[in-house]
Amino acid sequence: MKLKSINIVVFSIVVLLFSTMQAQTSDTNFKTPIAETIHKIEIIFNVKIKDNKGLLKEKVLDYADWKIEPDNLEVSLANVLAPFNLTTFKEADGIYEIREFQHHRVSIPKSVERLAFLSNLYNDKQTWETRNAELKQCMITAFGIDKAPKMPYSKPILTKKRKYKSYTVENIGLEILPGVYTTGSIYKPYPFNKKAPIVITPNGHFGDGRYRKDEQLRCAMLARMGAIVVNFDLFAWGESQLQFPATTHRNSIASTIQLLSGMRLLDYVSTLKHADITRVGVTGGSGGGSHTLFLAALDDRVTVSVPVVMVSANHSGGCPCESGRGIHLCGNGTNNVEVAAMATPKPQLVISDGKDWTSNVPELEFPFIQRTYGFYGKKELVENAHFAEEGHDYGKSKRMAMYPFMAKHLGLNLEKVINNMGEIDESDCVIEPYENLYVFGNKVENLPQNAMKNIDELYELFGEKNNKEYDIKK
């Protein structure tokens, strides 16, 4: 009976495909509306394929039905959708949605396959270190860090220091490239009389940028615990827009400048009298989480990292400032999980949640990273704090997980921020108005005379050409 059922199915498929061929001939290249071909695929494989956004509308494909492989659903879908830069996203067993192709995002099944493939590339410390070195060199080249002009010898522009309970804040404008200024703030312990570790905090794509409350809180708290903390504007966000309009934030060069900003702010801070360059932490969320991964992987001075809501096998950052330089093509294909593993065996806390692309970290991504630490016998140095009921942010519970980890591995004094109830207490931190955190304010004329204002010139510094097309309606 089973063999008979299979034969009936095969016969039905043959009849279905033959009926299609009768409708079109080689005279028209067997041209077929793609929606019809997708419907045939649904019947053949007994699946549901949704086109919620009407992406198939009016699209016609030559030899469409010939591209159906009756024994392989995934290949059939790829064959007929790839010519239109479309793909499918598996929502559940037997249910798919048609989406525009996203180079930075894949389905969960695909991400599982990718991690399994990567795992087979190395199985001990030696083979892992070979892979790590290959990835590192490729990523440096892809970002263009190896082509970056040297940092100018100009003095940093520092604003008046504000003193608060156990910490200070001053703003900095640092010329990281000729005519290119990164703007941010430096938080220091007060009084400041002994060697202090450094923490770089890349900003993410949260509303209000580095001026928002939760970023000020984590910077102030780490300073109160004894660290020199530096945060900075994203490229073409905040004060960076005085030089480059917001539209240029989606240029691939943004990822290079953001990575370089973290590195060169670290260069500057390491020259301060009380800075301890042997203890360097980095933490950020979302896009800042991506750049936390990049700094930890590529800058050997980083000794501790806490990437927040960005370690994922199926999502590598939707903004070109994260994934625009093709770094995830390195090593014939990598992802943010393997990039996180590049920090091995330095202490790392991966923070994830249940309502974004990090929802599978405890079962999928974390074991992969922990395996590389196992090559060094250092599994205990990587941890995962997962918040299953939370969403995409760097909220209080995530900060409360980060503070003790940073304290433990950077030698910070957690007792400085513990209240009488034995709780980590952020209430003594002052949330400053945005204007207090400005270096140049909102006036272009306050910029240094040599400040660059042309994105094409920025590309030229790296020996490249700006090929980005802009939508002037936006």
Secondary structure, 3 states (H helix, E strand, C coil): CHHHHHHHHHHHHHHHHHHHHHHCCHHHCCCEEHHHHHHHHHHHHCCEEECCCCCCCCCEECCCHHHCCCCCHHHHHHHHHHHHCEEEEEEECCEEEEEECCCCECCHHHHHHHHHHHHCCCCCHHHHHHHHHHHHHHHHHHHCHHHCCCCCCCCCEECCCEEECCEEEEEEEEEEECCEEEEEEEEEECCCCCCEEEEEEECCCCCCHHHCHHHHHHHHHHHHCCCEEEEECCCCCHHHHHCCCHHHHHCCHHHHHHHHHHHHHHHHHCCCCCEEEEEEEEEEECHHHHHHHHHHHHCCCCCEEEEECCCCCCECCCCHHHHCCCHHHHHHCCCHHHHHHCCCCCCEEEEEECCCCCCCHHHHHHHHHHHHHHCCCCHHHEEEEEECCCCCCCCHHHHHHHHHHHHHHHCCCHHHHECCCCCECCCCCCCCCHHHHCCCCCCHHHCCCCCCCCHHHHHHHCCCCCCCCCCCCC
